[in-house]
């Protein structure tokens, strides 16, 4: 569980940086992938951060402006 906590903490910091425009979404995606690998979280782990619903280009629910 320490790895999950560390991953979540790291991704929280990078999420703030993304929201402030300090890093790009592509950089964030690479950081997430590398962090998951570093902390031993596999691709299908429920603890990984996935923006399936809120992502503008992916997911199964579109925003109101795209209706």
N, CA, C and O atoms as a printed pandas DataFrame, in Angstrom:
     atom_number atom_name residue_name chain_id  residue_number  x_coord  y_coord  z_coord
0              1         N          UNK        A               1    0.816   -1.205    0.000
1              2        CA          UNK        A               1    0.000    0.000    0.000
2              3         C          UNK        A               1    0.859    1.269    0.000
3              4         O          UNK        A               1    0.392    2.333   -0.407
4              5         N          UNK        A               2    2.106    1.162    0.452
5              6        CA          UNK        A               2    2.969    2.336    0.419
6              7         C          UNK        A               2    3.186    2.822   -1.011
7              8         O          UNK        A               2    3.247    4.027   -1.256
8              9         N          UNK        A               3    3.303    1.890   -1.954
9             10        CA          UNK        A               3    3.492    2.264   -3.352
10            11         C          UNK        A               3    2.271    2.998   -3.901
11            12         O          UNK        A               3    2.408    3.967   -4.647
12            13         N          UNK        A               4    1.089    2.538   -3.532
13            14        CA          UNK        A               4   -0.143    3.197   -3.980
14            15         C          UNK        A               4   -0.210    4.608   -3.416
15            16         O          UNK        A               4   -0.556    5.550   -4.129
16            17         N          UNK        A               5    0.120    4.755   -2.143
17            18        CA          UNK        A               5    0.112    6.074   -1.519
18            19         C          UNK        A               5    1.122    6.996   -2.197
19            20         O          UNK        A               5    0.806    8.148   -2.497
20            21         N          UNK        A               6    2.317    6.503   -2.436
21            22        CA          UNK        A               6    3.361    7.316   -3.073
22            23         C          UNK        A               6    2.949    7.732   -4.485
23            24         O          UNK        A               6    3.124    8.887   -4.873
24            25         N          UNK        A               7    2.408    6.793   -5.242
25            26        CA          UNK        A               7    1.927    7.092   -6.593
26            27         C          UNK        A               7    0.845    8.173   -6.555
27            28         O          UNK        A               7    0.892    9.133   -7.324
28            29         N          UNK        A               8   -0.115    8.011   -5.668
29            30        CA          UNK        A               8   -1.214    8.976   -5.555
30            31         C          UNK        A               8   -0.702   10.363   -5.173
31            32         O          UNK        A               8   -1.175   11.367   -5.705
32            33         N          UNK        A               9    0.244   10.421   -4.272
33            34        CA          UNK        A               9    0.828   11.691   -3.851
34            35         C          UNK        A               9    1.563   12.371   -5.004
35            36         O          UNK        A               9    1.385   13.565   -5.244
36            37         N          UNK        A              10    2.385   11.607   -5.713
37            38        CA          UNK        A              10    3.135   12.154   -6.846
38            39         C          UNK        A              10    2.185   12.655   -7.927
39            40         O          UNK        A              10    2.369   13.751   -8.457
40            41         N          UNK        A              11    1.176   11.863   -8.255
41            42        CA          UNK        A              11    0.249   12.252   -9.309
42            43         C          UNK        A              11   -0.605   13.446   -8.894
43            44         O          UNK        A              11   -1.019   14.229   -9.748
44            45         N          UNK        A              12   -0.871   13.597   -7.622
45            46        CA          UNK        A              12   -1.593   14.764   -7.140
46            47         C          UNK        A              12   -0.785   16.037   -7.391
47            48         O          UNK        A              12   -1.334   17.057   -7.808
48            49         N          UNK        A              13    0.507   15.969   -7.139
49            50        CA          UNK        A              13    1.373   17.132   -7.378
50            51         C          UNK        A              13    1.438   17.473   -8.865
51            52         O          UNK        A              13    1.364   18.641   -9.245
52            53         N          UNK        A              14    1.578   16.440   -9.705
53            54        CA          UNK        A              14    1.648   16.699  -11.143
54            55         C          UNK        A              14    0.300   17.126  -11.710
55            56         O          UNK        A              14    0.250   17.864  -12.695
56            57         N          UNK        A              15   -0.778   16.679  -11.110
57            58        CA          UNK        A              15   -2.107   17.121  -11.526
58            59         C          UNK        A              15   -2.270   18.620  -11.273
59            60         O          UNK        A              15   -2.829   19.336  -12.103
60            61         N          UNK        A              16   -1.789   19.081  -10.145
61            62        CA          UNK        A              16   -1.809   20.521   -9.852
62            63         C          UNK        A              16   -0.979   21.289  -10.873
63            64         O          UNK        A              16   -1.382   22.357  -11.333
64            65         N          UNK        A              17    0.174   20.743  -11.224
65            66        CA          UNK        A              17    1.029   21.403  -12.222
66            67         C          UNK        A              17    0.333   21.463  -13.579
67            68         O          UNK        A              17    0.437   22.465  -14.287
68            69         N          UNK        A              18   -0.375   20.392  -13.944
69            70        CA          UNK        A              18   -1.119   20.371  -15.195
70            71         C          UNK        A              18   -2.224   21.424  -15.179
71            72         O          UNK        A              18   -2.402   22.153  -16.155
72            73         N          UNK        A              19   -2.956   21.503  -14.088
73            74        CA          UNK        A              19   -4.046   22.471  -13.972
74            75         C          UNK        A              19   -3.558   23.918  -14.004
75            76         O          UNK        A              19   -4.291   24.814  -14.420
76            77         N          UNK        A              20   -2.327   24.143  -13.565
77            78        CA          UNK        A              20   -1.747   25.495  -13.583
78            79         C          UNK        A              20   -1.054   25.812  -14.901
79            80         O          UNK        A              20   -0.573   26.927  -15.100
80            81         N          UNK        A              21   -1.002   24.828  -15.805
81            82        CA          UNK        A              21   -0.385   25.045  -17.103
82            83         C          UNK        A              21    1.125   24.939  -17.104
83            84         O          UNK        A              21    1.780   25.372  -18.052
84            85         N          UNK        A              22    1.681   24.367  -16.053
85            86        CA          UNK        A              22    3.140   24.237  -15.966
86            87         C          UNK        A              22    3.667   23.060  -16.773
87            88         O          UNK        A              22    4.831   23.051  -17.172
88            89         N          UNK        A              23    2.820   22.072  -17.015
89            90        CA          UNK        A              23    3.169   20.944  -17.867
90            91         C          UNK        A              23    2.009   20.714  -18.843
91            92         O          UNK        A              23    0.873   21.108  -18.580
92            93         N          UNK        A              24    2.314   20.075  -19.959
93            94        CA          UNK        A              24    1.293   19.805  -20.974
94            95         C          UNK        A              24    0.590   18.477  -20.667
95            96         O          UNK        A              24    1.107   17.663  -19.902
96            97         N          UNK        A              25   -0.591   18.260  -21.263
97            98        CA          UNK        A              25   -1.256   16.970  -21.083
98            99         C          UNK        A              25   -0.402   15.788  -21.547
99           100         O          UNK        A              25   -0.453   14.715  -20.946
100          101         N          UNK        A              26    0.374   15.976  -22.598
101          102        CA          UNK        A              26    1.251   14.906  -23.066
102          103         C          UNK        A              26    2.333   14.597  -22.031
103          104         O          UNK        A              26    2.632   13.431  -21.771
104          105         N          UNK        A              27    2.918   15.638  -21.442
105          106        CA          UNK        A              27    3.919   15.436  -20.393
106          107         C          UNK        A              27    3.291   14.723  -19.192
107          108         O          UNK        A              27    3.898   13.831  -18.598
108          109         N          UNK        A              28    2.078   15.127  -18.849
109          110        CA          UNK        A              28    1.372   14.510  -17.727
110          111         C          UNK        A              28    1.147   13.020  -17.988
111          112         O          UNK        A              28    1.328   12.193  -17.094
112          113         N          UNK        A              29    0.755   12.690  -19.198
113          114        CA          UNK        A              29    0.515   11.298  -19.561
114          115         C          UNK        A              29    1.793   10.472  -19.434
115          116         O          UNK        A              29    1.763    9.348  -18.934
116          117         N          UNK        A              30    2.907   11.030  -19.885
117          118        CA          UNK        A              30    4.196   10.330  -19.773
118          119         C          UNK        A              30    4.602   10.168  -18.315
119          120         O          UNK        A              30    5.104    9.117  -17.916
120          121         N          UNK        A              31    4.383   11.208  -17.525
121          122        CA          UNK        A              31    4.718   11.151  -16.097
122          123         C          UNK        A              31    3.885   10.085  -15.408
123          124         O          UNK        A              31    4.395    9.334  -14.576
124          125         N          UNK        A              32    2.589   10.016  -15.756
125          126        CA          UNK        A              32    1.706    9.024  -15.141
126          127         C          UNK        A              32    2.183    7.615  -15.456
127          128         O          UNK        A              32    2.231    6.754  -14.578
128          129         N          UNK        A              33    2.532    7.392  -16.705
129          130        CA          UNK        A              33    2.997    6.075  -17.126
130          131         C          UNK        A              33    4.281    5.691  -16.396
131          132         O          UNK        A              33    4.406    4.571  -15.901
132          133         N          UNK        A              34    5.230    6.617  -16.331
133          134        CA          UNK        A              34    6.500    6.348  -15.650
134          135         C          UNK        A              34    6.321    6.164  -14.143
135          136         O          UNK        A              34    6.976    5.317  -13.535
136          137         N          UNK        A              35    5.438    6.955  -13.548
137          138        CA          UNK        A              35    5.186    6.835  -12.108
138          139         C          UNK        A              35    4.538    5.497  -11.777
139          140         O          UNK        A              35    4.894    4.854  -10.789
140          141         N          UNK        A              36    3.583    5.081  -12.609
141          142        CA          UNK        A              36    2.935    3.790  -12.385
142          143         C          UNK        A              36    3.962    2.665  -12.463
143          144         O          UNK        A              36    3.939    1.738  -11.653
144          145         N          UNK        A              37    4.852    2.751  -13.432
145          146        CA          UNK        A              37    5.902    1.739  -13.567
146          147         C          UNK        A              37    6.822    1.752  -12.352
147          148         O          UNK        A              37    7.169    0.701  -11.813
148          149         N          UNK        A              38    7.212    2.947  -11.928
149          150        CA          UNK        A              38    8.121    3.085  -10.787
150          151         C          UNK        A              38    7.525    2.478   -9.512
151          152         O          UNK        A              38    8.228    1.837   -8.731
152          153         N          UNK        A              39    6.230    2.689   -9.317
153          154        CA          UNK        A              39    5.593    2.220   -8.088
154          155         C          UNK        A              39    4.905    0.865   -8.252
155          156         O          UNK        A              39    4.202    0.412   -7.349
156          157         N          UNK        A              40    5.104    0.223   -9.397
157          158        CA          UNK        A              40    4.632   -1.141   -9.581
158          159         C          UNK        A              40    3.143   -1.291   -9.815
159          160         O          UNK        A              40    2.565   -2.325   -9.479
160          161         N          UNK        A              41    2.519   -0.285  -10.379
161          162        CA          UNK        A              41    1.088   -0.368  -10.680
162          163         C          UNK        A              41    0.916   -0.760  -12.140
163          164         O          UNK        A              41    1.364   -0.049  -13.040
164          165         N          UNK        A              42    0.273   -1.882  -12.366
165          166        CA          UNK        A              42    0.102   -2.386  -13.725
166          167         C          UNK        A              42   -0.960   -1.585  -14.474
167          168         O          UNK        A              42   -1.718   -0.817  -13.881
168          169         N          UNK        A              43   -0.995   -1.783  -15.786
169          170        CA          UNK        A              43   -1.876   -1.019  -16.664
170          171         C          UNK        A              43   -3.344   -1.072  -16.228
171          172         O          UNK        A              43   -4.030   -0.052  -16.291
172          173         N          UNK        A              44   -3.832   -2.204  -15.798
173          174        CA          UNK        A              44   -5.239   -2.332  -15.433
174          175         C          UNK        A              44   -5.541   -2.086  -13.966
175          176         O          UNK        A              44   -6.656   -2.357  -13.518
176          177         N          UNK        A              45   -4.591   -1.586  -13.217
177          178        CA          UNK        A              45   -4.782   -1.379  -11.780
178          179         C          UNK        A              45   -5.886   -0.360  -11.504
179          180         O          UNK        A              45   -5.980    0.670  -12.172
180          181         N          UNK        A              46   -6.708   -0.663  -10.519
181          182        CA          UNK        A              46   -7.781    0.270  -10.144
182          183         C          UNK        A              46   -7.233    1.511   -9.446
183          184         O          UNK        A              46   -7.957    2.491   -9.272
184          185         N          UNK        A              47   -5.983    1.481   -9.050
185          186        CA          UNK        A              47   -5.387    2.613   -8.351
186          187         C          UNK        A              47   -4.776    3.645   -9.295
187          188         O          UNK        A              47   -4.433    4.749   -8.873
188          189         N          UNK        A              48   -4.641    3.286  -10.579
189          190        CA          UNK        A              48   -4.085    4.249  -11.533
190          191         C          UNK        A              48   -5.105    5.313  -11.875
191          192         O          UNK        A              48   -6.312    5.081  -11.802
192          193         N          UNK        A              49   -4.609    6.486  -12.250
193          194        CA          UNK        A              49   -5.463    7.618  -12.585
194          195         C          UNK        A              49   -5.832    7.544  -14.058
195          196         O          UNK        A              49   -4.970    7.614  -14.935
196          197         N          UNK        A              50   -7.114    7.403  -14.314
197          198        CA          UNK        A              50   -7.622    7.383  -15.683
198          199         C          UNK        A              50   -8.711    8.440  -15.794
199          200         O          UNK        A              50   -9.641    8.466  -14.988
200          201         N          UNK        A              51   -8.598    9.303  -16.783
201          202        CA          UNK        A              51   -9.611   10.324  -17.005
202          203         C          UNK        A              51  -10.501    9.916  -18.178
203          204         O          UNK        A              51  -10.551   10.608  -19.195
204          205         N          UNK        A              52  -11.192    8.806  -18.033
205          206        CA          UNK        A              52  -11.985    8.284  -19.128
206          207         C          UNK        A              52  -13.229    9.123  -19.401
207          208         O          UNK        A              52  -13.642    9.251  -20.553
208          209         N          UNK        A              53  -13.819    9.683  -18.381
209          210        CA          UNK        A              53  -15.056   10.437  -18.559
210          211         C          UNK        A              53  -14.781   11.905  -18.828
211          212         O          UNK        A              53  -15.480   12.524  -19.630
212          213         N          UNK        A              54  -13.784   12.472  -18.178
213          214        CA          UNK        A              54  -13.541   13.909  -18.275
214          215         C          UNK        A              54  -12.629   14.329  -19.409
215          216         O          UNK        A              54  -12.532   15.519  -19.709
216          217         N          UNK        A              55  -11.955   13.379  -20.047
217          218        CA          UNK        A              55  -11.045   13.710  -21.130
218          219         C          UNK        A              55  -11.836   14.215  -22.337
219          220         O          UNK        A              55  -12.860   13.630  -22.689
220          221         N          UNK        A              56  -11.380   15.279  -22.967
221          222        CA          UNK        A              56  -12.103   15.887  -24.083
222          223         C          UNK        A              56  -12.087   15.016  -25.334
223          224         O          UNK        A              56  -13.014   15.091  -26.140
224          225         N          UNK        A              57  -11.073   14.206  -25.513
225          226        CA          UNK        A              57  -10.917   13.453  -26.753
226          227         C          UNK        A              57  -11.225   11.964  -26.629
227          228         O          UNK        A              57  -11.337   11.279  -27.646
228          229         N          UNK        A              58  -11.361   11.458  -25.432
229          230        CA          UNK        A              58  -11.596   10.035  -25.223
230          231         C          UNK        A              58  -12.757    9.841  -24.255
231          232         O          UNK        A              58  -13.252   10.799  -23.662
232          233         N          UNK        A              59  -13.175    8.616  -24.105
233          234        CA          UNK        A              59  -14.220    8.293  -23.154
234          235         C          UNK        A              59  -15.540    8.021  -23.834
235          236         O          UNK        A              59  -15.658    8.089  -25.058
236          237         N          UNK        A              60  -16.523    7.714  -23.027
237          238        CA          UNK        A              60  -17.811    7.349  -23.584
238          239         C          UNK        A              60  -18.911    8.370  -23.298
239          240         O          UNK        A              60  -20.070    8.139  -23.642
240          241         N          UNK        A              61  -18.570    9.473  -22.686
241          242        CA          UNK        A              61  -19.539   10.512  -22.399
242          243         C          UNK        A              61  -18.996   11.835  -22.948
243          244         O          UNK        A              61  -17.892   12.249  -22.595
244          245         N          UNK        A              62  -19.750   12.477  -23.787
245          246        CA          UNK        A              62  -19.285   13.743  -24.337
246          247         C          UNK        A              62  -19.861   14.902  -23.532
247          248         O          UNK        A              62  -20.878   14.760  -22.854
248          249         N          UNK        A              63  -19.210   16.024  -23.616
249          250        CA          UNK        A              63  -19.678   17.215  -22.937
250          251         C          UNK        A              63  -20.898   17.792  -23.631
251          252         O          UNK        A              63  -21.195   17.440  -24.773
252          253         N          UNK        A              64  -21.611   18.685  -22.938
253          254        CA          UNK        A              64  -22.816   19.280  -23.497
254          255         C          UNK        A              64  -22.542   20.053  -24.774
255          256         O          UNK        A              64  -23.396   20.114  -25.658
256          257         N          UNK        A              65  -21.362   20.641  -24.880
257          258        CA          UNK        A              65  -21.041   21.424  -26.065
258          259         C          UNK        A              65  -20.818   20.550  -27.294
259          260         O          UNK        A              65  -20.737   21.070  -28.407
260          261         N          UNK        A              66  -20.716   19.244  -27.117
261          262        CA          UNK        A              66  -20.483   18.335  -28.246
262          263         C          UNK        A              66  -21.757   17.602  -28.648
263          264         O          UNK        A              66  -21.720   16.745  -29.531
264          265         N          UNK        A              67  -22.886   17.927  -28.013
265          266        CA          UNK        A              67  -24.156   17.247  -28.338
266          267         C          UNK        A              67  -24.741   17.765  -29.622
267          268         O          UNK        A              67  -25.803   17.308  -30.046
